[in-house]
Amino acid sequence: MNYADSARIATVLKNIWWNQTSLEKADIVIFDTCSVRQKSEDKITWKLKEIPKNKKIWITWCMVQHNLKYNRLENKLKQQWKTRFKSWNFIGDLKKLTNDEIPFLINESFQPLYTTLKKKFPNLELIFRIDDTHLLPKFIKFLGYTIEEDKIKQLSTYLDLLPEVANQTENPNINTAYIPISTGCNQFCSYCIVPFARWLERYRNIEDILKEVNYWLDQGKEEIVLLWQIVNKHPEFTKILKEILKLPKLKWLRYTSPYPTYYNDEIFKLHENEEKLCPHIHIPVQSGSNKILKLMNRWYTIEQFKEFIDKIRNLKRDISITTDIIVWFSNETEEDFQETLKLVEYWRFDMIYTWIYSPRPNTTAYKNLPDNIPKQEKQRRWEKINNLLYKISEENNQKEIWKIRKIMITWKKQKDWKTIYHWYTDNFKNIEIEQFPENLIWKITKAKITNWIALKLFWEFIS
C-alpha cells in the first residue's frame, strides 16, 4: 500500500514540476509511513536521524494520521466543519478548502507528535494525511513555495487520483503494480489501528480501477496486485477480477488481504480455472481459538474458517495458502495457544507471518485489554509456532520437486563467489536459482524445481 500511495504523491508533485530523485540530490525527503506495529514507528524515528539537516522532511500516512486531533479547531471553524468530521477523526468533503482551514490539516493538528519530532528534527517541514495528497499543491503554496495557480488542480478526494509515473518504487525495473481498490476499514478488529488512521471504507469505482490497471500494463508491468485491508469486501470485487483477467497484456493477478466471510463460489471458480489468477491466497486467521477471535473482534469462528480452507483445498487446482497469526494476544492462555498449533498442523500453511502483539492507540484492545503475556513466554510461543512452520514447509516444498513453475526473479547477490538470484513463484514460494539470464530479471519465465529446504525452493532455468 505504501508503494501505491507513494506513486500518487509523486504524481501530484510532478504535476507542479517537482521531480523525484535520489536521497543525495533531494531537497525534500518524504516518509510514507506504517503504524501497524510500534516497531514500524520506531524504524521511522531511526531513519529520520539519517537525513542531513539541510534537507526538508515531510511525513505522511499511518504513523501520523492516528495523531490527528480535530478538537484543536478554533471555534469559528467548528461550525463551518460540522459536516466534515466526526469525533473519531474522519474528514468528509474538502472540495472547497480555504487557506484559513489549511493549518488544521497539517502540522499543528498532529499533536503532540509534531512538536516532539520538531524538537528533535528542526528540518521537519510538513506532516499531512495521505488522504489529502491531492491537496499538496495548496499545502505547498501555504508553506511559501512558488507555484503556478493553474497547477493547483482541485480533485474531490484521494480516490480520484490516478498515478502517472513510470514506477512505484525507487527501482525503475520493478515489474509489479500495486493498485488500491478501496480505502478505509469498517471491521474494527480490536487490535487494528487502520480505521483510526485511514477512516471508514470508501470504494473506488471499477472504471477508475481498470483505467489504472491498463496504465500499468501499458508501462510494461506483467503482475498486478490488488490491495486493501479487506480487499474482497469491495462490492464489485468478483467483477473486478473478471474484467482484469480479460486483459491480454496481463500475466499475473494477485490480491491481498481478503477476509473469509467475503468470499463466494465465483471467486473460488476463478482460482480453479484462470491461469493468470495466481495459485496463492493470503488469508489472515490471527488465532486458532474462538475465545481469542472474539476478543479480536474477528467476524468468524474457527469452524467457519475451517470450512473456508477446505473449499480451497478441494479445488482441482493446487492453491498455496499463507496466513498471519498473532500468537500472544491479550489473555491468550496455553490452551488457546495449543488450539492455534492444532490449526497450523491441520491446514499446513505454506507460510505464516507471526506478529508480536503491539497495542496501538485508540483501539479497543489498547483501551480495554491488558498486554499481559510475559516477554519470555511470547518468545517461547513464537519459537514453537515457527519450528512447526519450518517442519510443515519442508514437507510441503518436497511435494514441489521436479515441477515446472512460472517464476519472477527480482534481485541477486554474491554468495561464495557465485551470483545467486532470488524472488518467488506463481504460488508465492521463495526461490533461489543460479545461472539465470540477466535480460530476464523482472520478467515472468519458467524454471524447474530441483531441491528444497524449509521456506525456500531451488531451481534450474528452462530456456
C-alpha positions as CSV (number, residue, x, y, z in Angstrom):
1,M,0.0,0.0,0.0
2,N,2.9,2.3,0.7
3,Y,4.1,1.8,-2.9
4,A,0.7,2.7,-4.3
5,D,0.4,5.8,-2.1
6,S,4.0,6.9,-2.9
7,A,3.1,6.8,-6.6
8,R,0.2,9.1,-6.0
9,I,2.4,11.6,-4.1
10,A,4.9,11.5,-6.9
11,T,2.2,12.1,-9.5
12,V,0.8,15.2,-7.7
13,L,4.3,16.7,-7.3
14,K,5.3,16.0,-10.9
15,N,2.2,18.0,-11.9
16,I,3.8,21.1,-10.3
17,W,7.2,20.4,-11.9
18,W,8.8,18.8,-8.9
19,N,11.0,15.8,-9.8
20,Q,11.6,12.5,-7.9
21,T,15.3,12.0,-7.4
22,S,17.8,10.2,-5.2
23,L,18.2,10.9,-1.5
24,E,21.6,12.5,-2.1
25,K,20.2,15.0,-4.6
26,A,16.8,15.7,-2.9
27,D,15.8,19.0,-1.3
28,I,12.8,17.3,0.4
29,V,12.6,13.7,1.8
30,I,9.1,12.3,2.2
31,F,8.4,9.5,4.6
32,D,5.4,7.4,3.6
33,T,5.0,5.5,6.9
34,C,3.4,2.5,8.5
35,S,2.0,2.1,12.0
36,V,0.6,-1.4,12.2
37,R,3.1,-2.1,15.0
38,Q,5.1,0.1,17.3
39,K,8.2,-1.3,15.7
40,S,7.3,0.2,12.4
41,E,7.1,3.7,14.0
42,D,10.4,3.1,15.8
43,K,12.1,2.4,12.5
44,I,10.9,5.7,11.1
45,T,12.4,7.6,14.1
46,W,15.8,6.0,13.4
47,K,15.5,6.7,9.7
48,L,14.8,10.4,10.4
49,K,18.2,10.6,12.1
50,E,19.9,9.7,8.8
51,I,18.5,12.7,6.9
52,P,21.0,15.6,6.6
53,K,19.9,18.8,8.3
54,N,19.9,20.8,5.0
55,K,17.1,18.7,3.6
56,K,13.4,19.3,4.5
57,I,11.4,16.4,5.9
58,W,7.7,15.6,5.2
59,I,5.9,12.8,6.9
60,T,2.5,11.2,5.9
61,W,0.3,8.1,6.2
62,C,-0.4,5.8,9.1
63,M,2.2,6.9,11.7
64,V,0.8,10.5,11.7
65,Q,-2.8,10.1,10.9
66,H,-3.9,8.5,14.1
67,N,-2.4,11.5,15.9
68,L,-4.7,14.0,14.1
69,K,-6.8,16.0,16.6
70,Y,-9.7,18.0,15.4
71,N,-10.6,19.3,18.8
72,R,-7.8,21.8,18.1
73,L,-10.0,23.6,15.6
74,E,-10.7,27.2,16.5
75,N,-14.4,28.0,17.5
76,K,-15.0,30.0,14.3
77,L,-14.2,26.9,12.2
78,K,-16.0,24.3,14.3
79,Q,-19.4,25.3,13.0
80,Q,-18.1,25.5,9.5
81,W,-16.6,22.0,9.7
82,K,-19.5,20.3,11.5
83,T,-20.5,18.3,8.4
84,R,-16.8,17.5,7.6
85,F,-15.6,15.5,10.5
86,K,-16.7,13.0,13.2
87,S,-15.5,12.7,16.7
88,W,-13.1,9.9,15.9
89,N,-11.2,11.8,13.2
90,F,-12.9,11.2,9.8
91,I,-12.9,14.1,7.4
92,G,-15.5,14.3,4.7
93,D,-15.8,16.7,1.8
94,L,-12.9,19.1,1.3
95,K,-13.7,20.4,-2.2
96,K,-13.9,24.0,-1.1
97,L,-10.9,24.0,1.3
98,T,-9.9,27.6,2.1
99,N,-6.5,28.9,3.1
100,D,-7.5,29.6,6.7
101,E,-8.5,25.9,7.0
102,I,-5.2,24.5,5.8
103,P,-3.4,24.9,9.2
104,F,-6.0,22.4,10.7
105,L,-5.0,19.7,8.2
106,I,-1.2,20.0,8.7
107,N,1.4,20.2,11.4
108,E,-0.2,21.7,14.5
109,S,-3.2,19.3,14.3
110,F,-0.8,16.4,14.6
111,Q,0.0,17.0,18.3
112,P,1.9,16.1,20.4
113,L,3.7,14.2,17.6
114,Y,4.6,17.3,15.6
115,T,6.1,19.2,18.5
116,T,8.0,16.1,19.7
117,L,9.5,15.4,16.3
118,K,10.2,19.1,15.5
119,K,12.3,19.4,18.6
120,K,14.5,16.5,17.5
121,F,14.4,17.3,13.8
122,P,14.2,21.1,13.1
123,N,14.1,20.4,9.4
124,L,10.7,18.8,9.7
125,E,8.5,21.0,7.5
126,L,5.2,19.2,6.8
127,I,3.0,16.5,8.3
128,F,-0.1,15.6,6.3
129,R,-2.8,12.9,5.8
130,I,-2.2,10.6,2.9
131,D,-5.9,11.1,2.0
132,D,-5.0,14.8,1.5
133,T,-2.4,14.0,-1.2
134,H,-4.5,15.7,-3.8
135,L,-4.3,19.0,-1.7
136,L,-0.5,19.0,-1.7
137,P,-0.2,22.0,-4.1
138,K,-2.4,24.1,-1.7
139,F,-0.2,23.0,1.2
140,I,3.0,23.8,-0.6
141,K,1.8,27.3,-1.6
142,F,0.7,27.8,2.1
143,L,4.3,26.9,3.2
144,G,5.7,29.7,0.9
145,Y,6.8,27.8,-2.2
146,T,6.2,29.4,-5.5
147,I,3.7,27.6,-7.6
148,E,1.7,28.4,-10.7
149,E,-2.0,28.9,-9.9
150,D,-3.1,26.6,-12.8
151,K,-1.1,23.8,-11.3
152,I,-3.3,23.8,-8.2
153,K,-5.6,21.2,-9.6
154,Q,-8.6,20.6,-7.3
155,L,-9.6,17.0,-7.0
156,S,-12.5,15.9,-4.9
157,T,-10.9,13.0,-3.0
158,Y,-7.8,10.9,-2.7
159,L,-9.7,8.2,-4.6
160,D,-9.8,10.4,-7.7
161,L,-6.0,10.3,-8.1
162,L,-4.6,8.1,-10.8
163,P,-0.8,7.7,-10.8
164,E,1.0,8.9,-13.9
165,V,4.6,7.9,-13.1
166,A,6.6,5.1,-14.6
167,N,7.3,3.2,-11.3
168,Q,6.0,2.9,-7.8
169,T,9.3,2.3,-6.0
170,E,12.9,3.5,-6.2
171,N,13.6,0.6,-8.5
172,P,12.7,1.6,-12.1
173,N,12.8,-2.1,-13.2
174,I,10.0,-3.3,-10.9
175,N,7.5,-5.4,-12.9
176,T,4.7,-5.3,-10.4
177,A,2.0,-2.7,-10.0
178,Y,0.2,-2.3,-6.6
179,I,-3.3,-0.9,-7.1
180,P,-5.7,0.0,-4.2
181,I,-9.3,-0.7,-4.9
182,S,-10.7,0.7,-1.7
183,T,-9.6,2.8,1.3
184,G,-10.5,2.6,5.0
185,C,-12.0,-0.2,7.0
186,N,-15.2,-0.8,9.0
187,Q,-14.3,-4.0,10.7
188,F,-12.7,-2.5,13.8
189,C,-10.7,-5.6,14.8
190,S,-9.8,-4.8,18.4
191,Y,-6.0,-4.7,17.8
192,C,-6.0,-2.8,14.5
193,I,-5.2,0.8,14.0
194,V,-6.3,1.1,10.4
195,P,-9.8,2.5,10.9
196,F,-8.2,5.3,13.1
197,A,-5.5,6.0,10.6
198,R,-7.4,5.6,7.3
199,W,-11.0,6.0,8.5
200,L,-14.1,4.3,7.2
201,E,-14.5,2.3,3.9
202,R,-14.7,4.1,0.6
203,Y,-14.6,2.1,-2.6
204,R,-13.1,3.1,-6.0
205,N,-15.3,2.7,-8.9
206,I,-14.5,-0.1,-11.3
207,E,-13.8,2.2,-14.3
208,D,-11.0,4.0,-12.4
209,I,-9.5,0.7,-11.2
210,L,-9.4,-0.7,-14.8
211,K,-8.0,2.6,-16.1
212,E,-5.1,2.3,-13.6
213,V,-4.6,-1.4,-14.4
214,N,-4.4,-0.6,-18.1
215,Y,-2.0,2.3,-17.4
216,W,0.5,0.0,-15.6
217,L,0.1,-2.8,-18.2
218,D,0.9,-0.2,-21.0
219,Q,4.0,0.7,-19.0
220,G,5.1,-2.9,-19.4
221,K,4.2,-4.3,-16.0
222,E,3.3,-8.0,-16.0
223,E,2.0,-8.5,-12.5
224,I,-1.0,-6.7,-11.0
225,V,-1.6,-6.8,-7.2
226,L,-5.0,-5.5,-5.9
227,L,-4.9,-4.0,-2.5
228,W,-6.8,-3.1,0.5
229,Q,-7.4,-4.0,4.2
230,I,-10.2,-6.3,3.2
231,V,-9.8,-6.4,-0.5
232,N,-12.6,-8.8,-1.3
233,K,-15.2,-6.7,0.5
234,H,-15.4,-4.3,-2.5
235,P,-19.0,-4.8,-3.7
236,E,-17.8,-5.4,-7.2
237,F,-14.7,-7.5,-6.4
238,T,-15.7,-10.5,-8.4
239,K,-16.4,-8.3,-11.4
240,I,-13.1,-6.5,-11.0
241,L,-11.2,-9.8,-11.1
242,K,-13.1,-11.0,-14.2
243,E,-12.5,-7.7,-16.1
244,I,-8.8,-7.6,-15.3
245,L,-8.4,-11.3,-16.3
246,K,-9.7,-10.5,-19.8
247,L,-6.8,-8.1,-20.4
248,P,-4.3,-9.6,-22.9
249,K,-1.2,-7.9,-21.5
250,L,-1.8,-9.3,-18.0
251,K,0.4,-12.3,-17.0
252,W,-0.2,-12.5,-13.2
253,L,-3.0,-11.2,-11.0
254,R,-2.9,-11.3,-7.2
255,Y,-4.8,-9.6,-4.4
256,T,-4.3,-9.0,-0.6
257,S,-5.6,-9.3,2.0
258,P,-9.0,-11.0,1.8
259,Y,-11.4,-11.9,4.6
260,P,-13.0,-15.4,4.7
261,T,-16.7,-14.2,5.1
262,Y,-16.5,-12.1,1.9
263,Y,-15.6,-14.9,-0.5
264,N,-18.1,-16.5,-2.9
265,D,-18.1,-19.6,-5.1
266,E,-17.4,-17.5,-8.2
267,I,-14.0,-16.4,-6.8
268,F,-13.1,-20.0,-6.0
269,K,-14.0,-21.0,-9.6
270,L,-11.8,-18.2,-10.9
271,H,-8.9,-19.6,-8.8
272,E,-9.6,-23.0,-10.2
273,N,-9.9,-22.2,-13.9
274,E,-8.0,-18.9,-14.6
275,E,-4.3,-19.4,-15.1
276,K,-3.5,-15.7,-14.8
277,L,-5.0,-15.6,-11.3
278,C,-2.1,-16.8,-9.3
279,P,-2.5,-20.1,-7.3
280,H,-1.9,-18.4,-4.0
281,I,-4.2,-16.9,-1.3
282,H,-3.0,-15.0,1.7
283,I,-5.8,-15.2,4.3
284,P,-5.1,-13.9,7.8
285,V,-6.6,-16.2,10.5
286,Q,-4.8,-14.5,13.6
287,S,-5.7,-17.2,16.1
288,G,-6.9,-20.8,16.4
289,S,-9.0,-20.1,19.5
290,N,-12.6,-18.9,19.2
291,K,-12.2,-17.1,22.5
292,I,-9.3,-15.1,21.2
293,L,-11.0,-14.4,17.8
294,K,-14.0,-13.0,19.8
295,L,-11.6,-10.7,21.8
296,M,-10.0,-9.7,18.5
297,N,-13.5,-8.9,17.0
298,R,-12.8,-11.2,14.1
299,W,-16.2,-11.9,12.5
300,Y,-15.9,-15.7,12.1
301,T,-15.3,-18.8,14.1
302,I,-12.6,-21.4,13.6
303,E,-15.3,-23.8,12.4
304,Q,-16.3,-21.3,9.6
305,F,-12.6,-20.7,8.8
306,K,-12.1,-24.5,8.5
307,E,-14.9,-24.7,6.0
308,F,-13.4,-21.9,4.0
309,I,-10.0,-23.5,3.9
310,D,-11.5,-26.9,3.0
311,K,-13.1,-25.3,-0.1
312,I,-9.7,-24.1,-1.3
313,R,-8.1,-27.5,-0.6
314,N,-10.9,-29.2,-2.6
315,L,-10.3,-27.1,-5.8
316,K,-8.9,-29.1,-8.8
317,R,-6.0,-26.6,-8.9
318,D,-3.5,-26.6,-6.1
319,I,-3.5,-23.3,-4.2
320,S,-0.8,-22.2,-1.8
321,I,-2.2,-20.7,1.4
322,T,-0.3,-18.3,3.7
323,T,-1.6,-16.5,6.8
324,D,-1.0,-14.1,9.6
325,I,-1.1,-15.2,13.3
326,I,-0.8,-13.1,16.4
327,V,0.3,-15.8,18.9
328,W,0.3,-13.8,22.1
329,F,-2.7,-11.6,22.1
330,S,-4.2,-10.3,25.4
331,N,-5.4,-13.1,27.7
332,E,-4.2,-15.9,25.5
333,T,-3.8,-19.0,27.7
334,E,-1.6,-22.0,26.9
335,E,-4.8,-23.8,25.9
336,D,-5.6,-21.1,23.4
337,F,-2.1,-21.3,22.0
338,Q,-2.4,-25.1,21.6
339,E,-5.6,-24.5,19.6
340,T,-3.5,-22.3,17.2
341,L,-0.9,-25.0,16.9
342,K,-3.6,-27.6,16.0
343,L,-4.9,-25.2,13.4
344,V,-1.5,-24.8,11.8
345,E,-0.9,-28.6,11.8
346,Y,-4.3,-29.2,10.2
347,W,-4.2,-26.6,7.5
348,R,-0.5,-26.8,6.8
349,F,0.1,-23.3,5.7
350,D,3.0,-22.6,3.3
351,M,4.0,-19.5,5.2
352,I,2.9,-17.9,8.4
353,Y,3.7,-14.3,9.3
354,T,3.8,-14.3,13.1
355,W,3.4,-11.0,14.9
356,I,4.3,-9.8,18.3
357,Y,1.1,-8.2,19.7
358,S,1.7,-4.4,19.8
359,P,-1.0,-2.3,21.5
360,R,-2.0,0.5,19.1
361,P,-3.5,3.9,20.2
362,N,-7.3,4.3,20.1
363,T,-8.0,0.6,19.5
364,T,-10.4,-1.4,21.7
365,A,-7.6,-3.7,22.8
366,Y,-5.4,-0.7,23.8
367,K,-8.2,0.7,25.9
368,N,-9.7,-2.4,27.4
369,L,-7.4,-5.4,27.1
370,P,-4.2,-5.7,29.0
371,D,-0.9,-6.7,27.3
372,N,-0.5,-9.4,29.9
373,I,1.7,-12.1,28.3
374,P,5.3,-12.0,29.7
375,K,8.0,-11.3,27.2
376,Q,9.8,-14.7,27.8
377,E,6.5,-16.5,27.2
378,K,5.9,-14.6,24.0
379,Q,9.3,-15.6,22.7
380,R,8.7,-19.3,23.6
381,R,5.4,-19.3,21.7
382,W,6.9,-17.5,18.7
383,E,9.7,-20.1,18.5
384,K,7.3,-23.0,18.8
385,I,5.0,-21.9,16.1
386,N,7.9,-21.1,13.8
387,N,9.5,-24.5,14.4
388,L,6.2,-26.1,13.4
389,L,6.1,-23.9,10.3
390,Y,9.6,-25.0,9.3
391,K,8.6,-28.7,9.6
392,I,5.4,-28.2,7.5
393,S,7.2,-26.0,4.9
394,E,9.8,-28.7,4.3
395,E,7.1,-31.3,3.8
396,N,5.1,-29.0,1.5
397,N,8.1,-28.0,-0.5
398,Q,9.2,-31.6,-1.0
399,K,6.0,-32.1,-3.0
400,E,7.1,-29.4,-5.4
401,I,10.2,-31.3,-6.6
402,W,10.7,-31.5,-10.4
403,K,7.7,-29.4,-11.1
404,I,7.9,-26.7,-13.7
405,R,6.5,-23.4,-12.5
406,K,6.4,-19.8,-13.5
407,I,8.8,-17.5,-11.6
408,M,9.8,-13.9,-11.3
409,I,13.4,-13.0,-10.4
410,T,13.8,-9.5,-8.9
411,W,17.2,-9.4,-7.1
412,K,20.6,-11.1,-6.9
413,K,23.5,-11.3,-4.5
414,Q,27.0,-12.7,-4.4
415,K,27.5,-15.9,-2.4
416,D,30.7,-18.0,-2.3
417,W,32.0,-16.4,-5.5
418,K,28.7,-17.1,-7.3
419,T,25.8,-15.0,-8.3
420,I,22.5,-16.2,-6.7
421,Y,19.2,-15.0,-8.0
422,H,16.0,-14.7,-5.8
423,W,12.3,-14.0,-5.6
424,Y,9.1,-16.0,-6.0
425,T,7.0,-18.4,-7.9
426,D,3.4,-18.0,-9.1
427,N,2.3,-19.8,-5.9
428,F,4.4,-17.3,-3.9
429,K,7.2,-19.5,-2.6
430,N,10.7,-18.2,-2.2
431,I,13.2,-19.3,-4.7
432,E,16.9,-19.4,-5.3
433,I,18.5,-20.1,-8.7
434,E,21.9,-20.0,-10.3
435,Q,22.9,-19.2,-13.9
436,F,19.9,-17.0,-14.8
437,P,19.9,-14.7,-17.9
438,E,20.3,-11.1,-16.8
439,N,17.9,-9.9,-19.5
440,L,15.1,-11.9,-17.9
441,I,15.3,-10.4,-14.4
442,W,11.9,-8.8,-13.6
443,K,10.3,-10.9,-16.3
444,I,7.9,-13.8,-15.7
445,T,9.5,-17.0,-17.0
446,K,9.7,-20.7,-16.3
447,A,12.0,-22.9,-14.2
448,K,12.2,-26.5,-12.9
449,I,12.4,-27.2,-9.1
450,T,15.5,-29.3,-8.3
451,N,15.7,-29.1,-4.5
452,W,14.1,-27.8,-1.4
453,I,14.5,-26.7,2.2
454,A,12.1,-25.0,4.6
455,L,10.7,-21.8,3.2
456,K,12.8,-22.0,0.0
457,L,12.9,-23.8,-3.3
458,F,15.9,-24.3,-5.6
459,W,15.5,-24.1,-9.3
460,E,17.0,-24.8,-12.7
461,F,16.3,-22.3,-15.5
462,I,14.5,-23.6,-18.6
463,S,15.5,-21.8,-21.8
